[in-house]
Amino acid sequence: MDFPGPSTHLFRALQVGFHSSYSDSEAFQTRSGNVSKPREHMLLSLTNNTTAIACLCLITSVIILRILRQGLTNPLNKVPGPWYGRWTNIPLKLAVVCGRRIHYVHTLHEKYGPYVRISPNEIAVNDPRGFKQIHGIGSGFTKAEWYLHLVDLDRPGVFAMTDQKAHAVRRKMFARPFSKTHLREHWESTVREKVDLALSRMQGELRTAGIVDVLKWWTLMATDVSSTLMFGDCFHTLEDGEVNEYIRTLTRTLLGQGIGAELPLIRTVDKMLPLQAAKELFRNNDYLMNYGMVAVDNMKSQQGGKNIFANVMAEAEKGEKLQDADVQVEATGLLIAGTDTTAVSLTYLVWAVLSHPTVKNALEAEVDKLPQGYKEADLETLPILNGVIEETLRLYGAAPGMLPRAVPSAGADVGGFYLPPGTVATTQSYSLHRDPSIFPEPESFRLERWYDATSQYRLNDTAKAIFSPFGAGSRTCLGIHLAYMELRVAAVGFFRQISKNVMLSPSCTAECMEQENYFLIAPAGHKCEVMLKG
């Protein structure tokens, strides 16, 4: 039963009821001229109220019947899950609001298995075969409308596009500028410059205060790298030692997007009852897009590829051109994608390595052997460094949560269950990367998984196939090579210049580092402090 149709008819009935009751009251007055005006108005009001209540009861009945029908006849009823999953998504949404979605869904997988119904029209999949079927190229599963709610813009960027053909055209334009070769040729020097400055500022703070928050400085470093590449205009947050208003607004917006994507009704209520607190979360797009004109102006400058969009436009000479509004959207989106993600990953990397002295000693010994003038390409061959990075991304990747996909219009059979059209199938790397049948001792930080073929923890083909810290299939993150460049250069710098003299601060507890999840993750304590030894 389609609710909008019946509700429209019922509201019309409500309207007719009001008119009918009013006509009846007029007839009564004609027949009984001695009826007092107050009594007449009272009878009219009573009739109107009775009609309204009856119609509202009918509307409520329609809603209840619709819920009952869906709960009793939906093919998803065969999918395991909590009893309430077929009736409501409220427990799931509460987990979202509390920043606990990945933990909530993971707990359900542990209890019910690899296929779990987590809401009336959504299932969570934690199975390698299901993962491949959903995210494989040409699978027919497309990005769900959730992504459009996430960005809440009139024209989505490459990240949020749900139209596969439009996405393929747009992604092709970015392919070469974001390739490993192009980044090393044009932007490696920028990355190294910002990393060196971040390390210098950390060392200065350690000398004066004896303690430093690495999350803060990695965030400033990633911000300056991303703003230089995307806008052609560095924000200079490393020099200032704090984020600017643009980044503060961006951070609030990211939180609002994570909540708004899961609870789109909140945005509707905000438009009806505008509140200052809601404004800070949901109504920043004009400000962000206006700042995006900096990227447009620098793209058009005659100074020779001042930002990465100049390279993108060069690639698009014979194809689709980016409009100014597209550049604004893409610059903002790529800045979001390249800032908190890199900063959070580096923060967890430092925390994990400093928590494992044997790993720390091995990594320091490896990077100390690098010659002067080494290049980022040289770092790609270091087994311990890259094992540390990959194991960090497995356990603490910045975007380990849902990757929602819309089931094809013909429906699909996944894992032995029929998923009707309109169903959303989601996977989360947080759970896939913690499957003990794929990753032995999944909660243990074992970098030898990634380079030691004789290790009992070595990766098999299945593990390699479902390793997805940057997404999967044709929607893998555009900035993957930039991310690895920043992770390698920054990690090498930290463990050559700083790590030997520091240890984790007592404030850096397991509770402080628990993963808080609003689309991206962050340490629950919103800091990761290290201090000088002794």
TANORLIN-V334595 format. One line per field, one symbol per residue. phi: phi as a letter, one per 40 degrees, with the letter a starting at -180 (. if undefined). Layout:
# TANORLIN-V334595
phi: ???
This chain:
# TANORLIN-V334595
phi: .ccdcdcccccccdccdccccccccccccccbccccddccccccccccccccccccccccccccccccccccbcdcccccicdcccbabddcccccccgbdccccccccccbhcbbcbadbbbbbbbdccdcccbccgcgcbdccdcccccfbcbcccccdcccccccccccccdcdbcdcccccbbccccccccdccccccccccccbgaacccdccccccccccccccbgaccfccccgacccdccccccccccccccccbdccccccccbcbcccdccbbbcccccccccccccccccccggcbcccccccccdbbccccdcccdcccccccccbbccccccccccccccccbdccdccccccccccccgcbcccccccccdccccccccccbdcbcccbcbccdccgacbggbcbcdgcbbbbbcdcdcbcccbbdfccccbccdcabcccccdcccccccbcacbgagcbddccdccccccccccccccccbbdcbbaccdcccccccdccbbgcbaddcfaacbbccg
